[in-house]
Amino acid sequence: MTVMEIKKNHTANPSETVLASKKATPRDVIAEIKSEIGKISWTSKEELITYTQIVVGATVVFGIGIYFTDLIIQTTLFALHSIVSFIIG
């Protein structure tokens, strides 16, 4: 069987896949969800606290950096405005 025939057969009857997925009961779906949740690697409480502290610290540092950058830009623009106003009158 060629690749093209496989693709034709696979797409020729999409109702079969829809019917197969409709046969799953809610109980089956919940069981699958529980098994997938069991595979998750959860972080420990200590790791979560450490990562939270890092994020909060980085946010504070970047916030302060942006604040001082804004102050420098404001001061520069105010000084430029004052100089131009003094020259032009």
HELIX and SHEET records of a PDB file:
HELIX    1   1 VAL A    3  ALA A   12  1                                  10    
HELIX    2   2 PRO A   14  LYS A   22  1                                   9    
HELIX    3   3 PRO A   26  GLY A   38  1                                  13    
HELIX    4   4 LYS A   45  ILE A   88  1                                  44    
END                                                                             
